[in-house]
């Protein structure tokens, strides 16, 4: 999993799977979109207007190794 924040776009992207195979995007709200692959698996979640939707000062990033 990879989490990125774009200050210019004020957007957070949570990527669960690295792929270029994004078949569709579900618009959940005006600020939240979910990217799906061709098998309808969640590839990532985009959060727009991130500073309004979530407290960016409280983000804790943990590296979880699946060995």
C-alpha positions as CSV (number, residue, x, y, z in Angstrom):
1,X,0.0,0.0,0.0
2,X,1.2,3.5,-0.8
3,X,-0.2,6.8,0.4
4,X,0.6,10.0,-1.5
5,X,-0.4,13.6,-0.9
6,X,-0.4,16.2,-3.6
7,X,-0.3,19.7,-2.0
8,X,-1.1,21.5,-5.3
9,X,-4.2,19.4,-5.9
10,X,-4.9,19.0,-2.2
11,X,-5.5,15.3,-2.8
12,X,-4.6,12.1,-1.0
13,X,-4.3,8.9,-3.0
14,X,-4.3,5.5,-1.2
15,X,-3.0,2.9,-3.6
16,X,-3.7,-0.7,-2.7
17,X,-2.4,-2.3,-5.9
18,X,0.2,-1.1,-8.4
19,X,-1.4,-1.4,-11.8
20,X,-2.2,0.5,-15.0
21,X,-5.4,-1.6,-15.3
22,X,-7.9,0.9,-14.0
23,X,-11.2,0.1,-15.7
24,X,-13.5,2.5,-13.9
25,X,-13.8,5.0,-11.1
26,X,-16.7,5.2,-8.7
27,X,-17.7,8.6,-7.5
28,X,-18.7,8.0,-3.9
29,X,-19.0,11.7,-3.0
30,X,-17.8,15.0,-4.6
31,X,-14.5,14.4,-2.6
32,X,-14.1,10.6,-2.7
33,X,-13.4,8.4,-5.8
34,X,-12.6,4.7,-5.9
35,X,-10.6,3.2,-8.8
36,X,-11.4,-0.4,-9.8
37,X,-9.5,-2.8,-12.0
38,X,-11.0,-5.0,-14.7
39,X,-11.9,-7.6,-12.0
40,X,-13.7,-4.8,-10.0
41,X,-11.1,-5.0,-7.3
42,X,-10.3,-1.7,-5.5
43,X,-7.0,-0.3,-6.8
44,X,-7.0,2.9,-4.9
45,X,-9.0,5.6,-3.2
46,X,-8.7,9.3,-4.1
47,X,-9.7,12.0,-1.6
48,X,-10.1,15.5,-3.0
49,X,-10.1,18.6,-0.8
50,X,-8.2,16.4,1.6
51,X,-7.6,19.2,4.2
52,X,-11.4,19.6,4.5
53,X,-12.2,15.9,4.6
54,X,-9.5,14.7,6.9
55,X,-7.1,16.0,9.5
56,X,-3.7,15.8,7.7
57,X,-1.8,16.5,10.8
58,X,-3.0,13.2,12.3
59,X,-1.8,10.9,9.4
60,X,0.4,8.1,10.7
61,X,2.3,6.1,8.1
62,X,3.2,2.6,8.9
63,X,5.2,0.2,6.7
64,X,3.7,-3.2,6.9
65,X,5.8,-6.0,5.4
66,X,4.0,-9.1,4.3
67,X,6.9,-11.6,4.5
